[in-house]
Amino acid sequence: MAEASRLKSLDLAPLPLTIAIVTWNSERWIERCLASIDAACAGVAHEIVVYDNASTDRTLQLAGNDVTLLRGASNAGFAAGINRAVKNARGRYVFLLNPDCELAPGALADLVRYLDAHPEAAAAAPLLSDDDGGSQREFQLRRLPTLGSLLAEVLGISRVWPSNRVTARYRYRDLDLTVPQAVEQPAAAALLLRRDVFDEVGPFDERFAPAWFEDVDYCRRLAAAGKRIVAVPSARARHFGGASLEHVCFGDFVVHWYGNMNLYARKWLPPRQAAALRWAVVAGMLLRIPLALLGVAHRDAGRRTAVRGYARVLARALRGWSA
């Protein structure tokens, strides 16, 4: 059970805003992330709750004294970390924030103002850019997955034919982001939620461990409950990316990613579609393994590492993800 090792205040009065951050060996990112928060809040009273998944680096020291720091005994994953952070939150709004994000001045104040003015909206997201200022809209903003959009990803269609209609629709290429827009699935790297909505919909599903697809699942649950999520273009953040991946080897990543995709499909797609996706993963791995041997698929990982990773996914898919 997580134990609070440092408290920001003994005052239990409610606040407008809680920023919830889950860390795991995040020393590379955490100082820059925390340093951006005060200017992003622009006077909105707030607290910061950091849940640390048993970091072994200097994350805890660098988090400083102005946060409520909760320490886990092991790496419970992003979903579990968020749930435990929110459980300790006093804000009527909770902002989910990855440690590899840097908020622009006024970004959180803009999101709070938007939700204050639009009670019909359950959540709001800033627009993310990368380190060089380029838009991350295709990473951040997507429609909820369908069998077609998942097949396009699994079979590599979105890579070899990126302009296909299914992928274009899935990645919201038709969305005008000059004004606030309802979106189905913004990434939880930076997402403001009403606390009462979180309590109504329930916690994140901790089976999506250690990461990936937990936010997709949560957005699907929000949609199923009739809740609306809005992207607010005036609010901005830089998302450097890679915090979840830099301490996870390629083989473990692909096993977790495809396994959590399968869990999502089994939760939300009809059984025949979930079964079809499983066999598409088998086909996708059979395509990727020879390409990896040739040094084409995932060159960054290296041939041997890529082949082994895809082979692990293939074996689990053939077994029906039972182990």
N, C-alpha and C positions, 0 to 999 in steps of 0.2 A: 504494500500500500504506500502511495506517495506520501512524503512527509514534508511539510513546509519548513525549510531551513532558514528562511529569512523573510520577515514580514515588512512590507512597506509602511503599514500603519495599523494601529489597533482599532481605528475608527471603522465600524462596520456599516456606516451610513451608505446608502446607494449612491452611485455615480452615474453620470451620463454614459461613460464609455470605459470599456475594458479592452486592452490590447492583449491578445493571447498568442504567445509564441512558443512553438515546440522546437527544442534544440537537441542535436545529437552531434557531438564533436564539431561544433559550429564556430570555433574560435576565429576562423577566417572571416566570418560575416557579422557576428553579433554586435560588435561595437558600432559599426557603420549603421546597422539597422536601428539600434536603440537611439543613436545620436540624431536620427532623422525624425523621431516621433514628436517631440515638443513642438517643432515648427509645423509639422503636419496637422497637429491638433489645433493650432492657432487659438489658444485660449479655452478650448473645450476641456473641462475637468476630466481627468482620466487616471487610470491605473494601468500598470503593466504586470501581467502574470506570465512568467516563464516556466514552462514545464520541461525539465531536462531529462532526456532518456539515457541516463547513466553515461554521460560523456567522460572520456578518459584524457581529454586535452584540457586547455585552459578556458573553456567556455564559462564555467562557473565563476572563475575569478574575473573574467572580462564583463560579465553581466552587470556588475556594479551593485550598489547598495540601494538603488531607487526602484527596485522591482520586488514583487513577491516571487520568490524562487521556490519551486516545487521540485523535489529530486526523486526520480524513480530508481529502483534498485537494478533495473535492467532496461534494455531497449524495447519498450512496449509498442512502439510504432507511432505514426502520426495521429491516427484516429484516437487511440487511447490517450495520447498526450493532450490532444484538444479537449477530450471529454473531461479530463482531470483538471485542466486549466479552467475550463468554463464552470466547473463545479465550484471553484473558488472565486469566481468573478462576481463583482458587485455592480457592474454596469448594466444599464437597460439596453445598451447596444454592446455587442461583442465583435471585435475585429480580429479575424483570423489572419495572422501575418507570418510568412516564412522568414527565417533569419537572413536569407539571401536577398531580401528586398530592402530598398531604400526609398522612403516616401518623399514625395515632393512637398514643399511648404503648402499648407492649407488643404492637403488632400483629404485627411480624415475629417476636418471641419466641413468640407464640401459634402462628403458622404453623409455625415450626421444631419446636416441641413436638408439634404435631399429626402432622407427618410422621415425627418420631422414634418416636412411639407407634403409628403406622399404616404399617408398611412396605409394605402392599398399595397405598397411595396414591402416585401418581407426582408429583402437583402439588397445590398448595393456593392458594386465593385469599381475600383479605379481602373484606368487603362494602364497596362504594363508595357514597358519598353525594355530593350536589352541594354547592355553596358554601353553600346555605341549610340543609343538613342533610337534605334530602329524599333518599329512596332512589333509586339509579340501577339498580335490579335489572333493569329491562327493557332498559337499554343494556348492562349488564355480563353478565348471565347468560342464555344462550340455548341451546336445543338446536341440534344441527348442522343446517344448512339442508337442506331437501328442495326438490324442484321446486315443490311447493305453497306452501311458506313464501316462497320467492323470488318466485314469481308474485304473491303477495299484496303484497309490497313493491314490485315493479316496476310493477304495474298500479294501485297506490294503494289497493288493497282494505283494507290494514291502517289506512289513514287514514280512509276514509269509513265503514268497518265494523270498528272496532278490536276488537270483542268476538267476531269470528268464531273458530271453533274452531281453525283452522290457526294463526292468529296467536297466540291464547292459549296454545296448546301450545308453539309456537316460542319464546315469550317467558317460559316457565316460570311462568305465573301460578298453577299448581297447586302450587308448591314451598313447603314449610314451612321458613322460614329461621330458626326458633328453635333449630335444632340443625344440626350439620354435615351437608351433603347432597352427594351425588355430582352433578356437573353436567357437561354435555358441552362447553360452549364459553364459558368465562369470558373476558372481554377481557384482553388482555395488558398493559393499563395497570398492573396490579399482579398478578403471578402468580409463585409460588414453585415452582421445578422442582428435582428431584433432578439433580445434574450428570451422574450416570451414565446417567440416562434421556435427558438431552439428547444425550449422546454416542452412546447406542444408537439413538435415533430419527433423529438427524442434525440439521444446522443448519436454520434457517428458509429457506424458499424465496425467494431474492432476486429472483425474477421479479415478485413482488408489490411493485412499487416505485411511488412512494416509500412508500406505506402503504396500509392497508385490505385486509382479507381474508387477510393473512399469518398472523394469529393464528388465524383460523377454520381455515385450512389446517393449521396446526400441531396444533390440537386434534383435527382429523380424523385426522391421522397418529398422534397418541397413541392415539386410540380404535382405529385399525386395528392398532396394536401391542398392544392389550389393556391399555392403561394407564388408570388411574382418576384423575380430578380431583375435588377436594372444595372446596366453599365453606365457610369456617369463620366463623360469625357473630360469634364473640368478637373477631375481628381486623377492624379498621375503618380506612378511609382516606377522605379527601375527594378527589374528582376534579373539578377545576375545569372541565376540558374545553376544547377549542378550541385547544390548543397545536399540533395538526397542521393546523388550518384557518386560523389567523390570518394565515399568510404564504402561503396558497395561494388564488388567485382561484377564484370559484365555477365558472367554465368548466373550469378544470384539475381541480378536485375531482371534478366529475361524470364527466369522462372517465376519470380514474383509478379512481373507485369502480366504475363500471359495467364498465370494462375488466377490473379485477381480479375482479369477480364472474364475468365470463365465463371468466376463467382458472380460477377455482375450479370452475365448472361443468364445464369441459372435463376437469379433472383427476379429478373425483369423481362426476359424474352420468353415466348411460348416454348415448351419443351422441345418441339421439333427444330425450332430455330437455334436453340442453345446446342442441340446435338449437331446441327449443320455447322455451327461455328467451331465446335470441337474438331470436326474432321477437316475444316478449312485450316485450322492451326496445324494439323498433321501435314496437310499439303504444303502449307507455307514453310514449315521446317524442312520438308523434303526438297523444296526449292532453294532455301537459304544455305543448307549444308554444303552442296557442291559449289555454290557461289563463294561461300567462305573459304573452301579449299583452294579456290582459284584466287583468293585475295580480293574479291569484289565486295562481298557482304561484310559490313562492319570492319573496315580496314583499321580503325582506331584500336579495336580490341586485339587485333592480331589473328592470324588464321587459326591457330590451334585453340585459342581461347574462344573464338566465335563458334567454331565447330562443336566444341564441348558444350557450350551454352545452349546452342540450338538442339543438340542431341538430348540434353536433359529435358528440354521442353517437349521434344518429340516423344520421349519415353513416357512422360507424365500424361500427355494428351492421349496416347494409345491406351494407357491404363485408366482413362476416364478421370484423371486428376485425383485418384484415390490416395496417392502418396507422392 
